Amino acid sequence: MLAQLKATSELAAGGTKSAAAAAAPQTDFGQLLKSAVDQANTVQQTADQLSQEFIRGNQDVELHDVMISLQKANVSFQSMIQVRNRLVTAYQEIMNMQV
């Protein structure tokens, strides 16, 4: 990460791309965010399916499995809320910057 920051500052200063910057893996923030949202959605859907199966009386689904999956879904949802809050705060700070 530090190498990427140095390479970016070098490019901004008018330099050329260094070998370390070229070798550094590129991560797409949007793709990472989408992956996290998809994972949280999957956890939510799994918890919903397990709870529906338990309500229907499926003998293969235990109560503790349902409760654990619901807690995992809650934690993943709360994590996504915190990420959203941080993104909104960062956006507001950027918009309030003096140019």
Phi, psi and omega in degrees: 000318179297322179296322178294320179295318179296319180295320179295318179293326177293319177295321180294329179279357177101008179278182177257166181290129180275166180293326180293322179289324180291327181277342182292134181291139180269130177243136179263116183300320180299319179292320177297319180294317178297319179297318179294319178294318178298320179295317178296321178296319179297318179296319178297316180294321178297316179297320179295317179297316180296318180293323177295319178295321179294319179296322179289347178093020178297123183286344180279346182257120180268152180299319182294327176294320178295315181295320179295316180294324177293322178292320176299318179297320179296316180296317180295322178294316179296323177297317179295325176296318180295320178297316179299316180298319179293321178295319179295318178297316179297318178298316180295322178295319179295318181292335180271358180291143176276134181262000000 
